Structure formats: C-alpha cells, structure tokens
Amino acid sequence: MVRADGPAVLADGSAEEGRGRVRRWFSWRRGRVLTVLGLLLTLLLVGHAQVPNGVGNLGSLLETFLPWLGLAVPVLLGLALRRRAGIAVLAALLPAAVWLNLFGALLVDKSSGPGDFTVLTHNVAAANDDPQGTIRMLTSSGARIVALEEVSADAARTYSAGLAAAYPYHVVEGTVGLWSTYPVDEVAVVDLRMGWTRAFRARVTTPKGPVAVYVAHLPSVRVTFDTGFTAGRRDVSARLLGDAVAHEPLDKVLLLGDLNGTMNDRSLAPITSQLRSAQGAAGDGFGFSWPAAFPLARIDQILSRGLTPTDSRTLPADASDHRAVAADYRY
C-alpha cells in the first residue's frame, strides 16, 4: 500500500507544482506595465487612421513611420520573457500579429520578371556635388523613362547635356524634369499653388502605346516641437495633383516623383486612392528611399493606373540625400 500510494502523492505534488508555475507566469501582478504597453501598441497599429491630424498632424506623422513601430515588439517580448510574465508575452504577440497583417506582404518578393519598359524617379538634390556621378548612375540603370526632382537651372543644363545621348527626348518645367528614350509631347504644367512649377504632365509614346506621365515634387514637410508635423502646403498640393490625375483622359498613367509622404499617410489619399504603388505590388521589402545614408521612409514614389508593375527596387546611394527608385512595367 505504501509503495502504491507513493507515486500518487508524487504525481499530485508535481501537478500542483506545475499549476503553480503556470499561475506565477500568468499573474497580473507581474509585467503589468509591459502588458499595457503591448495593448497600446496594438491600438496604435490597428487604429492609426483614428489618430487625429488636428494637433500637429500627429496622424500623418505616425503613418509616415508606421512600419517602425514593429521594432517595439521584440523589445516588449524580450522584457516579458525575462520577467516571466505570460500575460505580457501575449500582449506583445498581439501587435506582432497586427504588424504582420499590415506589412507582412511587403516582406515577400512579388517580382514577376522584366516588363516592357523601366521607369525611374530620383530627387537629385539641389546640393548634389557630384552630378556626373548621378548621370552615370541614371544612364546605367536601364530606365527608358527618368523623372528628376529638385533640378536647379544650372543643374538642368548639366543633366540635359549628360543624358542627351541616352535620352533624346526631355522636358524641364521649373525644378522637375523628364528624360525619355520615347517621344514626349502634350506637356502641361500642374499648378500646385507653390509660386513656381514643381509638377507637370506629359504624354510619352512607348512602342506599345501612349502613357500619361506625371512628374511631381510635393512641398516638403517639417517636424518641430512647437508646430508638430507641418504638412499643410503638401496636403493642398496633393489634392490638386489628385484632381489632375482624376481628370486624365488616357487609360495608362504613371506618377513619378518625390511626394514627401508614404503610402500609409492619409493626407496623400487624393493620389493613392487612384493609383497603386509599384513597390507594394511588385517589390521586395519596404523600399525606403530617404534619407539616403540610412533610409527611414519611402517618400519617393512610382505609382500607376492601367499598367502592370513587374518589379520595383531602390538603387544604391549617390550624392543626393534621396535614393533613386525604379520599377518595371508591362503595358
């Protein structure tokens, strides 16, 4: 009897000890702050569109850097495991699941191979001290259509001369320009209400048919402690550019440029609601383009309607503070 009862007692004791460990792991007394932080992070990811823009454009600021919120997940998870706080572990896994739902598709290579032509956009920077290096990068890119932003009058002459052999057709309006191996006509300025030209529309006739190409450089945004995220001029220009695209008569449309905003930024909805991103449809990764030394956001965009993107990529840094982005398209 003693020998029979012994194991039963041990078994009961082990079971009780196991239940005690589980209770300690999932005790609300441990990791409460981490649990609250995990839940708040989840709410920000799920409800970022509900963060108001009324004060310092906080909503747009959050959406500009939204993917980076994912970095908080391993921190919270590591701290929760160290504290042996099961509830906090679960609270850290919630934002991980939401983040994967929002951005997981960007981590998968969606390229389907070469298209009919390649396009490229690059903010070459007014302070670019090596335009010849930029020209070499552009001519070796394989792009048939190239849009440049922040092109000063002197730089326009330099780029025009350096790109002439590879791109026989070009147009410069204000501080934005278009260089093409295909004929370019029907050029019309798009008024962004900035006092000088930073956007235009042109028809580019590819071997398979015409494409309306918009080149744009929306106003810059600033982040300051006293005013927050100042993007009012950009938002107005985004609405005007969106109106121009909405009235475009051609079925095939490309928008190339520095939009000073990401696809997540609600203030660019007048544009992004009509056009799809090459990076989102055919890219691999986030394709961050700014700042060039350590890219944090993709504010340089290639968007389209009526065309099929087959690949999207970010080029190596040159002397600009932006990185050029390129995409392949099937007509």
C-alpha positions in Angstrom: 0.0 0.0 0.0 2.8 2.4 0.8 4.5 1.7 -2.4 1.3 2.1 -4.3 0.4 5.4 -2.6 3.9 6.8 -3.0 3.8 7.6 -6.7 0.3 9.0 -6.5 1.5 11.5 -3.9 4.5 12.4 -6.1 2.3 12.8 -9.1 -0.1 15.0 -7.3 2.7 17.1 -6.0 4.2 17.5 -9.5 0.9 18.5 -10.9 0.3 21.1 -8.2 3.8 22.5 -8.7 3.2 22.7 -12.4 -0.1 24.6 -11.8 1.8 26.9 -9.5 4.3 27.7 -12.2 1.6 28.5 -14.7 -0.2 30.7 -12.1 3.0 32.6 -11.5 3.6 33.1 -15.3 0.1 34.5 -15.8 -0.2 36.5 -12.6 -1.5 40.0 -13.3 0.9 41.2 -10.6 3.9 40.6 -12.9 4.5 42.6 -16.1 1.5 45.0 -15.8 3.3 47.9 -17.4 4.6 45.7 -20.3 1.1 44.4 -20.8 -0.4 47.9 -21.0 2.4 49.0 -23.4 1.7 45.9 -25.6 -2.0 46.8 -25.7 -1.3 50.4 -26.5 1.0 49.4 -29.3 -1.7 47.2 -30.7 -4.2 50.0 -30.6 -1.8 52.4 -32.5 -1.3 49.8 -35.2 -5.0 48.9 -35.6 -6.3 52.4 -35.2 -3.6 54.6 -36.7 -6.3 56.1 -39.0 -8.1 57.3 -35.9 -5.2 59.4 -34.6 -6.3 62.9 -35.3 -4.4 65.3 -37.5 -5.9 68.3 -35.8 -3.0 68.8 -33.5 0.4 68.9 -35.2 -0.7 66.4 -37.9 0.1 63.6 -35.5 -1.8 61.1 -37.5 0.2 61.7 -40.6 3.4 61.7 -38.6 2.6 58.4 -37.1 1.6 56.9 -40.5 4.9 58.2 -42.1 6.9 55.9 -39.8 4.3 53.3 -39.0 6.3 50.2 -40.0 9.0 51.2 -37.4 6.5 50.5 -34.6 7.3 46.9 -35.2 10.7 47.4 -33.6 8.9 47.7 -30.2 7.6 44.1 -30.5 10.8 42.2 -29.8 11.7 44.6 -27.1 8.4 44.1 -25.3 8.6 40.3 -25.9 12.1 40.0 -24.6 11.3 42.0 -21.4 8.2 39.9 -20.9 10.1 36.7 -21.2 12.7 37.9 -18.8 10.1 38.9 -16.3 8.4 35.5 -16.9 5.1 37.4 -17.4 2.9 35.3 -19.5 0.2 37.9 -19.9 2.8 40.4 -21.1 4.1 37.9 -23.6 0.6 37.5 -25.0 0.2 41.3 -25.1 3.5 41.6 -27.1 2.3 39.0 -29.6 -0.9 40.9 -30.4 0.9 43.9 -32.1 3.2 41.4 -33.8 0.2 39.8 -35.4 -1.3 43.1 -36.4 2.1 44.3 -37.8 2.4 41.2 -40.0 -1.1 41.7 -41.3 -0.3 45.3 -42.3 3.2 44.8 -43.6 3.9 41.1 -44.0 3.2 41.1 -47.7 6.0 43.7 -48.3 8.5 41.1 -47.0 7.7 38.7 -49.8 9.4 39.2 -53.2 6.5 39.8 -55.7 8.6 40.4 -58.7 7.4 38.7 -61.9 10.4 39.4 -64.1 11.2 42.1 -66.7 8.5 44.2 -68.1 8.1 46.1 -71.4 10.0 49.2 -70.0 11.7 50.5 -66.9 11.0 53.9 -65.2 13.0 55.7 -62.6 12.5 58.7 -60.3 15.1 60.5 -58.3 15.3 63.6 -56.2 18.8 64.6 -57.3 19.1 67.2 -54.5 19.9 70.9 -55.2 23.1 70.4 -53.1 24.3 67.4 -55.2 28.0 68.0 -55.6 28.6 65.1 -58.0 26.0 65.4 -60.8 28.3 63.5 -63.1 28.2 60.5 -60.8 24.4 60.8 -60.7 24.3 60.9 -64.5 26.4 57.7 -64.7 24.0 56.0 -62.3 21.0 57.1 -64.3 22.4 56.0 -67.7 23.4 52.6 -66.4 20.0 52.0 -64.7 18.4 50.6 -67.9 15.4 53.0 -67.4 13.6 54.2 -70.5 11.8 57.0 -68.7 13.5 59.1 -66.0 12.0 61.7 -63.8 14.2 64.1 -61.8 13.2 66.4 -59.0 14.9 69.4 -57.3 16.7 70.3 -60.5 18.1 73.9 -60.5 18.5 75.9 -63.7 22.3 75.2 -63.7 21.8 71.5 -62.9 19.2 71.2 -65.7 21.8 72.2 -68.2 24.3 69.7 -66.7 21.8 66.8 -66.7 20.4 67.7 -70.2 23.9 67.5 -71.6 24.9 64.4 -69.8 21.8 62.5 -70.5 21.3 63.6 -74.1 22.9 60.6 -75.7 20.9 58.0 -73.7 17.6 60.1 -73.6 17.0 62.1 -76.8 13.7 63.4 -75.5 13.4 65.6 -72.5 11.4 68.4 -70.9 12.1 70.5 -67.8 9.5 72.6 -66.1 10.5 74.6 -63.1 12.5 72.3 -60.9 11.3 69.0 -62.2 12.2 67.2 -65.5 11.5 64.2 -67.6 14.1 62.3 -69.8 12.9 59.6 -72.1 14.0 57.3 -74.9 10.5 57.6 -76.2 8.9 60.7 -77.8 7.4 63.2 -75.4 4.7 65.7 -76.2 1.5 67.3 -74.8 3.3 68.8 -71.9 1.1 70.7 -69.4 2.1 72.3 -66.1 0.1 71.1 -63.0 -0.4 74.0 -60.6 0.4 73.0 -57.1 0.0 76.6 -55.8 3.6 77.0 -54.7 4.6 80.0 -56.7 6.9 78.0 -59.0 6.5 74.9 -61.1 7.0 71.5 -59.3 4.7 69.3 -61.3 3.7 68.7 -64.9 2.0 66.1 -67.1 3.3 64.8 -70.5 2.4 62.1 -73.0 5.1 59.6 -73.6 4.5 57.4 -76.6 6.0 53.9 -76.0 6.3 51.3 -78.7 3.0 49.8 -77.4 1.1 52.9 -77.0 0.8 56.3 -75.1 1.2 56.8 -71.4 0.4 59.9 -69.4 3.4 60.6 -67.2 3.1 62.9 -64.2 6.3 64.2 -62.6 5.8 65.9 -59.2 7.7 67.2 -56.2 5.2 67.9 -53.5 6.2 70.5 -50.8 8.5 69.5 -48.0 7.2 68.7 -44.5 8.9 69.6 -41.2 8.8 68.2 -37.7 9.2 70.8 -35.0 8.5 70.8 -31.3 6.3 73.9 -31.4 4.2 73.1 -34.5 4.5 69.4 -34.8 4.3 67.8 -38.3 3.8 70.8 -40.6 2.4 69.4 -43.9 -0.3 71.9 -44.8 1.1 73.0 -48.1 1.9 69.4 -49.1 -1.6 68.3 -48.4 -3.1 71.1 -50.5 -0.7 70.2 -53.4 -1.7 66.5 -53.0 -5.3 67.4 -53.5 -4.5 69.4 -56.6 -2.4 66.7 -58.1 -5.1 64.2 -57.3 -7.6 66.3 -59.2 -5.3 66.4 -62.2 -4.9 62.6 -62.2 -8.6 62.2 -61.8 -9.3 64.1 -65.0 -6.6 62.3 -67.0 -8.1 61.1 -70.3 -5.5 58.4 -71.1 -6.0 55.0 -69.6 -2.4 54.3 -68.9 -1.0 56.7 -66.2 2.3 56.9 -64.3 3.1 59.2 -61.5 6.8 59.6 -60.7 8.2 61.9 -58.0 9.1 62.9 -54.5 5.7 63.1 -52.8 7.2 63.8 -49.3 4.9 61.2 -47.9 4.4 57.5 -47.7 1.6 55.3 -49.0 0.3 55.0 -45.4 -0.1 58.7 -45.0 -3.9 59.5 -45.2 -3.1 63.0 -46.5 -1.9 61.5 -49.8 -5.3 59.7 -50.3 -6.3 62.0 -53.1 -3.4 60.4 -55.0 -3.0 57.0 -53.6 -6.8 56.2 -53.8 -6.4 56.4 -57.6 -3.0 54.8 -58.2 -1.2 51.8 -56.9 2.4 51.6 -55.8 4.9 49.6 -57.8 6.7 48.8 -54.5 3.6 47.4 -52.9 2.6 45.4 -56.0 5.9 44.1 -57.3 8.6 45.0 -54.8 10.6 43.1 -52.2 10.8 44.9 -48.8 9.8 48.4 -47.9 11.9 50.2 -50.5 12.8 53.1 -48.1 14.4 56.0 -50.1 15.1 58.7 -47.6 17.4 59.8 -46.1 20.0 58.1 -48.4 22.5 57.3 -45.7 20.0 55.4 -43.5 16.6 55.3 -45.2 13.7 55.5 -42.8 10.7 56.1 -45.2 9.7 55.7 -48.8 8.7 59.2 -49.8 9.8 58.8 -53.4 7.1 57.0 -55.3 6.3 55.3 -58.6 2.5 54.9 -58.9 0.4 53.8 -61.8 -3.0 53.1 -63.3 -3.7 50.8 -66.2 -0.2 49.3 -66.2 1.1 46.1 -64.6 4.2 46.5 -62.4 6.5 43.5 -62.6 9.4 44.7 -60.4 10.4 47.5 -58.1 13.7 48.4 -56.5 15.7 51.0 -54.7 19.1 52.0 -56.3 22.4 52.5 -54.3 23.0 55.9 -52.9 24.7 58.7 -54.9 25.5 62.3 -53.9 21.8 63.1 -53.2 20.1 62.8 -49.8 17.5 60.6 -51.5 17.9 57.2 -53.2 16.5 56.7 -56.7 13.7 54.2 -57.1 12.9 52.2 -60.3 10.2 49.9 -61.5 9.5 47.7 -64.5 6.1 47.8 -66.2 4.2 45.6 -68.6 2.0 47.7 -70.9 
